[in-house]
Amino acid sequence: MQTIFLVFVAAVFLITMIFGVLIWRQTIVLEKKALSAKQKKEAYLQQLLQENDESPKQGESILGNGESEEKIEENLNIKIEERKE
């Protein structure tokens, strides 16, 4: 009876370790995707800022329609979330 219990405990431990490794690997994959998405977002934001710097209209702020950089970034985050859905 003790041997069966020890085999059971070892099997549970082994399964737990396998799931731990799978979760760890998926975390690395997710981290790479998040970094890529962040870099794309920053590049897009820089592109928007450069386009607005090149041709500001009379009486308009550099960022366009009086929006702050935070507001543009918030709108960008909303658009990114909509694409995911």
Backbone as CSV, one residue per row, in Angstrom:
resi,resn,N_x,N_y,N_z,CA_x,CA_y,CA_z,C_x,C_y,C_z
1,MET,0.811,-1.192,0.000,0.000,0.000,0.000,0.859,1.263,0.000
2,GLN,1.959,1.247,0.766,2.842,2.404,0.810,3.512,2.625,-0.549
3,THR,3.859,1.566,-1.218,4.517,1.672,-2.522,3.578,2.318,-3.537
4,ILE,2.322,1.918,-3.514,1.349,2.496,-4.441,1.178,3.991,-4.153
5,PHE,1.140,4.334,-2.868,1.005,5.740,-2.506,2.217,6.546,-2.961
6,LEU,3.422,6.015,-2.777,4.633,6.705,-3.221,4.665,6.862,-4.749
7,VAL,4.213,5.852,-5.464,4.138,5.945,-6.931,3.135,7.029,-7.324
8,PHE,2.021,7.066,-6.628,1.009,8.094,-6.892,1.559,9.501,-6.635
9,VAL,2.242,9.684,-5.512,2.833,10.986,-5.180,3.877,11.364,-6.229
10,ALA,4.698,10.420,-6.641,5.709,10.697,-7.661,5.059,11.075,-8.990
11,ALA,3.982,10.398,-9.353,3.284,10.711,-10.606,2.681,12.117,-10.545
12,VAL,2.071,12.457,-9.426,1.496,13.791,-9.266,2.597,14.841,-9.327
13,PHE,3.717,14.585,-8.691,4.843,15.519,-8.723,5.355,15.693,-10.143
14,LEU,5.487,14.607,-10.871,5.973,14.657,-12.245,5.003,15.436,-13.141
15,ILE,3.732,15.193,-12.988,2.722,15.921,-13.775,2.763,17.409,-13.432
16,THR,2.914,17.726,-12.156,2.994,19.121,-11.734,4.211,19.803,-12.354
17,MET,5.346,19.108,-12.383,6.557,19.668,-12.981,6.369,19.899,-14.480
18,ILE,5.714,18.984,-15.152,5.474,19.119,-16.596,4.592,20.345,-16.856
19,PHE,3.529,20.493,-16.084,2.666,21.666,-16.248,3.425,22.958,-15.935
20,GLY,4.296,22.914,-14.944,5.110,24.092,-14.613,6.006,24.507,-15.771
21,VAL,6.630,23.541,-16.417,7.486,23.830,-17.565,6.652,24.384,-18.718
22,LEU,5.477,23.811,-18.962,4.601,24.313,-20.032,4.176,25.756,-19.772
23,ILE,3.814,26.054,-18.554,3.408,27.417,-18.206,4.587,28.368,-18.361
24,TRP,5.764,27.954,-17.937,6.963,28.784,-18.057,7.265,29.097,-19.519
25,ARG,7.169,28.088,-20.388,7.434,28.304,-21.811,6.404,29.242,-22.424
26,GLN,5.137,29.086,-22.052,4.105,29.973,-22.579,4.305,31.404,-22.086
27,THR,4.815,31.562,-20.882,5.110,32.892,-20.356,6.176,33.570,-21.206
28,ILE,7.197,32.820,-21.605,8.251,33.372,-22.454,7.679,33.780,-23.802
29,VAL,6.832,32.948,-24.395,6.212,33.268,-25.688,5.358,34.524,-25.556
30,LEU,4.567,34.609,-24.495,3.706,35.763,-24.276,4.537,37.029,-24.059
31,GLU,5.648,36.896,-23.351,6.520,38.041,-23.112,7.076,38.588,-24.431
32,LYS,7.474,37.697,-25.334,7.986,38.126,-26.637,6.909,38.821,-27.455
33,LYS,5.689,38.292,-27.432,4.593,38.916,-28.178,4.267,40.292,-27.590
34,ALA,4.274,40.400,-26.278,3.970,41.679,-25.632,5.038,42.717,-25.960
35,LEU,6.299,42.311,-25.959,7.382,43.229,-26.300,7.253,43.699,-27.745
36,SER,6.932,42.779,-28.632,6.748,43.130,-30.041,5.596,44.114,-30.212
37,ALA,4.491,43.856,-29.537,3.330,44.742,-29.620,3.658,46.121,-29.049
38,LYS,4.412,46.157,-27.967,4.786,47.437,-27.360,5.676,48.228,-28.310
39,GLN,6.618,47.556,-28.954,7.497,48.242,-29.891,6.714,48.774,-31.087
40,LYS,5.764,47.989,-31.592,4.932,48.443,-32.707,4.106,49.660,-32.297
41,LYS,3.567,49.623,-31.080,2.763,50.734,-30.588,3.609,51.992,-30.473
42,GLU,4.810,51.865,-29.925,5.695,53.019,-29.783,6.107,53.567,-31.144
43,ALA,6.393,52.683,-32.099,6.759,53.121,-33.444,5.593,53.858,-34.097
44,TYR,4.386,53.341,-33.923,3.207,53.987,-34.485,2.972,55.348,-33.842
45,LEU,3.160,55.430,-32.528,2.992,56.691,-31.823,4.029,57.703,-32.297
46,GLN,5.272,57.264,-32.468,6.314,58.156,-32.988,5.982,58.630,-34.396
47,GLN,5.443,57.730,-35.205,5.055,58.092,-36.568,3.958,59.158,-36.535
48,LEU,2.982,58.987,-35.665,1.916,59.986,-35.536,2.480,61.337,-35.103
49,LEU,3.383,61.302,-34.138,3.975,62.546,-33.657,4.794,63.220,-34.748
50,GLN,5.535,62.433,-35.540,6.330,63.008,-36.624,5.432,63.601,-37.697
51,GLU,4.351,62.913,-38.035,3.433,63.439,-39.035,2.810,64.744,-38.564
52,ASN,2.482,64.835,-37.293,1.897,66.061,-36.759,2.936,67.171,-36.644
53,ASP,4.193,66.826,-36.410,5.254,67.821,-36.345,5.547,68.411,-37.717
54,GLU,5.435,67.610,-38.746,5.773,68.065,-40.090,4.785,69.082,-40.622
55,SER,3.522,68.919,-40.345,2.532,69.818,-40.939,1.479,70.272,-39.936
56,PRO,1.893,71.043,-38.927,0.862,71.571,-38.028,0.085,72.686,-38.712
57,LYS,-1.213,72.654,-38.564,-2.056,73.667,-39.174,-2.129,74.890,-38.266
58,GLN,-2.497,75.995,-38.827,-2.549,77.242,-38.092,-3.573,77.147,-36.953
59,GLY,-3.131,77.519,-35.761,-4.028,77.510,-34.617,-4.234,76.135,-34.010
60,GLU,-3.540,75.126,-34.503,-3.722,73.761,-34.015,-2.471,73.356,-33.244
61,SER,-2.637,72.586,-32.211,-1.468,72.139,-31.464,-0.679,71.140,-32.291
62,ILE,0.520,70.885,-31.865,1.392,69.976,-32.609,0.802,68.578,-32.661
63,LEU,0.122,68.161,-31.615,-0.424,66.809,-31.563,-1.749,66.681,-32.300
64,GLY,-2.252,67.718,-32.854,-3.532,67.643,-33.564,-4.650,68.099,-32.658
65,ASN,-5.817,68.114,-32.975,-7.060,68.503,-32.323,-6.945,68.834,-30.835
66,GLY,-5.852,69.385,-30.397,-5.699,69.764,-29.005,-5.517,68.580,-28.079
67,GLU,-5.251,67.407,-28.614,-5.108,66.217,-27.792,-3.698,66.130,-27.215
68,SER,-3.611,65.622,-26.044,-2.312,65.409,-25.438,-1.772,64.050,-25.884
69,GLU,-0.505,63.854,-25.631,0.119,62.577,-25.996,-0.540,61.421,-25.261
70,GLU,-0.949,61.628,-24.014,-1.611,60.580,-23.239,-2.943,60.198,-23.870
71,LYS,-3.677,61.199,-24.359,-4.975,60.937,-24.981,-4.787,60.136,-26.264
72,ILE,-3.770,60.485,-27.061,-3.501,59.739,-28.289,-3.131,58.303,-27.951
73,GLU,-2.295,58.128,-26.929,-1.897,56.777,-26.533,-3.097,55.981,-26.021
74,GLU,-3.990,56.631,-25.291,-5.192,55.951,-24.795,-6.069,55.494,-25.967
75,ASN,-6.256,56.373,-26.949,-7.039,56.003,-28.130,-6.381,54.857,-28.881
76,LEU,-5.063,54.882,-28.952,-4.323,53.816,-29.621,-4.520,52.494,-28.889
77,ASN,-4.490,52.514,-27.565,-4.702,51.296,-26.785,-6.100,50.748,-27.011
78,ILE,-7.082,51.621,-27.123,-8.456,51.179,-27.370,-8.548,50.509,-28.739
79,LYS,-7.907,51.100,-29.752,-7.931,50.510,-31.088,-7.245,49.153,-31.102
80,ILE,-6.158,49.024,-30.360,-5.443,47.743,-30.296,-6.332,46.685,-29.647
81,GLU,-7.035,47.059,-28.567,-7.915,46.110,-27.887,-9.077,45.694,-28.796
82,GLU,-9.588,46.631,-29.596,-10.674,46.302,-30.504,-10.222,45.303,-31.563
83,ARG,-8.991,45.437,-32.019,-8.470,44.502,-33.018,-8.339,43.100,-32.449
84,LYS,-8.011,42.988,-31.174,-7.841,41.684,-30.543,-9.170,40.934,-30.488
85,GLU,-10.257,41.670,-30.316,-11.577,41.049,-30.183,-12.065,40.681,-31.539
